[in-house]
């Protein structure tokens, strides 16, 4: 039987210790004795560097500075240089293990790999959101809720439309260029949205199932002049987009020709 390819006990022990040190479930940092044994076996099995003339000038068993070098005992017992446990392993703290690079160390464990994946996804989403915000249209105004019950004008417009709202869902929002957005849910659970221009005009009334984009357009049939705003020519459109906590208004001026 050819035993040249069969690993020795020391080689098997070295493989096991390396798995504990560099494998996906590395735990050798908490076992100083195993760590010391790993270093001892690696020092035994790794090839020694070639001897130079400068090395030959040093006396055997001496360090470059002339201090004696104590080799760890391989026979056990209380030999000089043994650790405080009485074995032949140097007393090495787990914190003395050379740290791995940040990403390599994190990728060595299942939890670390999950963290890297989560961080990558968060970065991709953040970049996508930022790009969308930069290239997408921005509202001319964001209108906040101002009322949780219908005003007299809004209620008369709701009645005019023949809607049957759930009174607890009625919400009024800040006006924009004299236009008041109103939201409510009807008896069937549909989301309804309408634009009221006091004293008696309603436009853009629309009801859709929950989850469907809800907006209403106000078309300007004559020039609109609002306080602290640029005049809008006839034919312009103002779109009011209802969101969960606000209404965004977008102005689309009509093109003017000479």
C-alpha positions in Angstrom: 0.0 0.0 0.0 1.4 3.4 -1.0 1.3 5.5 2.2 3.0 8.5 0.7 -0.3 10.3 0.0 -1.8 9.5 3.4 -1.6 12.6 5.6 0.2 12.2 8.9 -1.4 12.9 12.3 0.3 16.2 12.4 -0.9 17.1 8.9 -4.5 16.2 9.8 -4.2 18.2 13.0 -2.8 21.2 11.1 -5.7 21.0 8.5 -8.3 20.9 11.4 -6.7 23.9 13.1 -6.5 25.9 9.8 -10.2 25.2 9.3 -10.9 26.6 12.8 -8.7 29.7 12.0 -9.7 30.5 8.4 -12.9 28.6 7.7 -16.4 30.0 7.6 -17.1 29.2 11.3 -13.7 30.3 12.6 -13.5 30.0 16.4 -9.8 29.7 17.2 -9.6 33.2 18.5 -11.3 32.0 21.7 -8.8 29.1 22.2 -5.3 30.3 22.9 -4.0 26.8 23.2 -5.2 25.8 19.8 -3.9 29.0 18.3 -0.4 28.3 19.7 -0.5 24.7 18.4 -1.5 26.1 15.0 1.5 28.4 14.9 3.8 25.6 16.0 2.6 23.2 13.3 2.7 25.9 10.6 6.3 26.8 11.6 7.2 23.1 11.3 5.6 22.5 8.0 6.3 25.7 6.2 9.5 25.8 4.2 12.4 27.7 5.8 13.8 30.7 3.9 17.2 30.3 2.3 20.2 30.9 4.5 22.2 34.0 3.6 25.8 34.8 4.5 24.6 37.3 7.1 22.6 34.6 8.8 25.6 32.3 8.9 27.5 34.9 10.9 25.0 34.6 13.8 25.6 32.0 16.3 23.1 29.1 16.4 20.3 29.8 18.9 21.0 33.5 18.9 18.8 36.4 17.7 20.3 39.0 15.4 20.8 41.2 18.5 22.7 38.6 20.3 19.9 37.5 22.7 19.4 33.8 23.1 16.4 32.3 21.4 14.4 29.8 23.4 12.8 27.2 21.1 9.5 25.7 22.3 9.9 22.2 23.7 8.5 19.4 21.7 8.7 16.8 24.4 6.2 18.3 26.9 6.9 18.9 30.6 8.0 22.0 32.3 10.7 22.9 29.8 12.0 26.4 29.7 9.8 28.5 27.3 6.7 26.5 28.0 3.5 28.4 28.7 2.0 28.8 32.3 -0.2 25.7 31.7 2.9 23.5 31.7 2.5 22.5 28.1 4.8 23.3 25.2 2.7 26.1 23.8 3.7 29.7 24.2 1.1 31.7 26.2 -0.3 33.8 23.4 -3.4 35.9 23.8 -6.2 35.5 21.2 -6.1 39.2 20.5 -2.6 38.7 19.1 -3.9 37.0 15.9 -3.2 39.2 12.9 -6.5 40.8 12.0 -7.9 40.0 8.5 -8.8 42.8 6.2 -12.3 44.2 6.8 -14.2 42.7 3.9 -12.3 39.3 4.0 -13.0 38.9 7.7 -16.7 39.7 7.3 -17.1 37.4 4.4 -15.6 34.5 6.4 -18.8 34.0 8.4 -22.4 33.6 7.3 -23.6 36.6 9.3 -20.8 38.7 7.8 -21.8 37.7 4.3 -25.5 38.6 5.0 -24.3 42.0 6.3 -22.3 42.6 3.1 -25.3 41.7 1.0 -27.7 44.0 3.0 -25.2 46.9 2.8 -24.9 46.4 -1.0 -28.6 46.4 -1.5 -29.1 49.5 0.7 -26.4 51.3 -1.3 -28.1 50.3 -4.6 -31.5 51.5 -3.4 -30.1 54.8 -2.1 -28.3 55.5 -5.4 -31.5 54.6 -7.4 -33.6 56.9 -5.2 -31.1 59.7 -5.5 -30.9 59.4 -9.3 -34.7 59.2 -9.5 -35.0 62.3 -7.4 -32.5 64.2 -9.6 -34.0 63.3 -12.9 -37.7 63.1 -12.0 -40.1 66.0 -11.9 -40.3 68.1 -8.7 -43.7 69.4 -7.4 -44.2 73.2 -7.5 -45.9 72.9 -4.1 -46.5 70.2 -1.4 -49.8 70.8 0.4 -50.4 69.6 3.9 -53.7 68.6 5.5 -55.6 71.5 7.1 -59.1 70.1 7.9 -60.7 66.7 8.9 -64.3 67.7 8.1 -65.8 69.1 5.0 -66.4 72.9 4.7 -69.8 74.1 3.6 -68.5 74.6 0.1 -66.8 71.2 -0.1 -69.9 69.4 1.4 -72.2 71.1 -1.1 -69.9 69.9 -4.0 -69.9 66.4 -2.6 -73.6 66.4 -2.5 -73.7 67.9 -6.0 -71.6 64.9 -7.2 -74.0 62.5 -5.6 -71.2 60.9 -3.5 -71.8 59.3 -0.1 -68.6 59.8 1.8 -67.4 58.3 5.1 -67.3 61.5 7.2 -64.4 60.2 9.2 -62.2 60.0 6.1 -62.7 63.6 4.8 -59.5 65.6 4.5 -58.9 69.1 3.3 -55.5 70.4 2.1 -53.8 73.7 1.7 -55.1 75.7 -1.2 -52.9 76.4 -4.3 -53.6 79.3 -6.5 -57.1 79.5 -5.0 -57.8 75.7 -5.5 -58.7 73.5 -2.6 -58.0 69.7 -2.8 -60.3 67.4 -0.9 -60.1 63.7 -0.2 -62.6 61.2 1.1 -63.6 57.5 1.0 -67.1 56.6 -0.3 -69.4 53.9 1.0 -67.8 51.3 -1.3 -64.3 52.1 0.1 -63.1 53.9 -3.1 -60.7 56.7 -2.7 -62.1 60.0 -4.0 -60.4 63.2 -4.8 -61.8 66.6 -6.0 -60.7 70.1 -6.6 -62.9 72.9 -5.3 -62.6 76.6 -6.3 -64.9 78.7 -4.0 -67.5 79.8 -4.1 -69.2 77.2 -6.3 -66.9 75.3 -8.7 -65.7 71.7 -8.6 -63.4 70.0 -11.1 -61.3 66.8 -11.4 -63.5 64.7 -9.3 -62.2 61.1 -9.4 -62.8 57.9 -7.4 -60.5 54.9 -7.7 -60.0 51.6 -5.8 -57.4 51.7 -3.0 -53.8 51.4 -4.3 -54.5 53.1 -7.6 -52.7 56.4 -8.4 -55.0 59.2 -7.4 -54.8 62.6 -9.0 -57.0 65.4 -10.4 -56.3 68.0 -13.1 -57.5 71.6 -13.1 -57.6 73.1 -16.6 -57.4 76.9 -16.8 -59.7 78.3 -19.5 -58.6 81.9 -18.9 -55.4 83.5 -17.6 -54.9 82.8 -13.9 -53.4 85.4 -11.6 -52.7 84.3 -8.0 -51.1 86.3 -5.2 -47.3 85.9 -5.1 -47.4 83.7 -8.2 -46.5 84.1 -11.8 -49.6 84.5 -14.1 -50.5 81.3 -16.0 -51.8 81.6 -19.6 -55.1 80.1 -20.6 -54.8 76.4 -21.5 -52.4 75.7 -18.6 -53.0 72.6 -16.4 -52.3 72.1 -12.7 -52.1 68.5 -11.6 -52.8 67.6 -8.0 -51.4 64.2 -7.0 -52.8 62.8 -3.7 -50.2 60.9 -1.6 -50.5 59.4 1.9 -49.6 62.5 3.9 -49.8 65.4 1.4 -50.9 66.6 -2.0 -48.2 67.5 -4.6 -49.1 70.2 -7.1 -47.4 70.3 -10.6 -47.9 73.3 -12.9 -47.8 72.7 -16.7 -48.0 76.2 -18.4 -49.5 76.4 -21.8 -47.0 77.4 -24.5 -47.6 81.0 -25.8 -47.3 81.8 -29.4 -47.2 85.3 -30.9 
